[in-house]
Amino acid sequence: MKIYKIKELLKAKQYTDKNLDDKIINGAYASDLMSDVLTTNFYEENSILISGLNNPQVIRTAEMLDIDAILLVRGKKPTDETIAMAKENDIVLIGTDFNMYHSCGILYSNGVKGITNEKNKKLCVQNSKK
Amino acid sequence: MKKIKNYVYKIQKNDFTNAGKVSSEIKRTLKKIGFNNIVIRKIAVISYESEMNIVIHSEGGLIELGIYEDKITLFIKDNGPGIEDIELAMTEGYSTASSKVRELGFGAGMGLPNIKNCSDKFEITSDTNGTIVRSTIFLE
């Protein structure tokens, strides 16, 4: 799914330039705790991080894992520093008023897969076969 | 095996503004040399979690990045106060972080377990003078 479609589905605001709107997103991970995000391998390219954390550490985390885009939920506004850091790293930063559960549900039901780690991979594969 | 390059990065305690900058620099350095993405991501996670640990829990410290023909090493050392119970600190979910740290998105109690999981070889020692973590990633 392309970024502009995600924006449309979630009525999202954009905080970074629109030049990356055509980027395709295949997988997503949602958490407010960055160490939990860092447990996922993110071997999958083209990913989005869904979080309520609006400080620069959310961008740093995305940078470390080569995450392409960040969706801030629950109407959280990024700080100026967060926006500047996203731009510097070519990370798309968007925000929605939907909460995390709804945001995930909307994206999942429209075909964006969840990203997992090795430990939970089996569980997720089994579940998707049901 | 011969050491090709060595970099040392200093990290200040409680420096939340710059937390992550060293890891960002390490990542850029490894990218420039041309290591594959998976190796870089593992080193980035180890370095970032270590950097946050030094900022949050210690009196300051350093990360030393060593590049060899067949491996990459991270030597992480802080100036105390040391970890009282290493086994407990290695338990997923155990954390002593303050609410301020949690607001930053850290303190999930996954730092050291993440570092261990990303390492091919992992050693930790700690006393009141400080904590030393040695992490190695072998290159194929």
Interface residues (C-beta under 8 A of the other chain):
Chain A: D32 L33 M34 S35 D36 L38 T39 N41 F42 Y43 S51 L53 N55 P56 Q57 V58 R60 T61 E63 M64 L65 D66
Chain B: A19 G20 S23 S24 K27 N37 I38 R41 A44 V45 Y48 E49 E103 L104 G105 F106 G107 A108 G109 M110 G111 P113 N114 N117
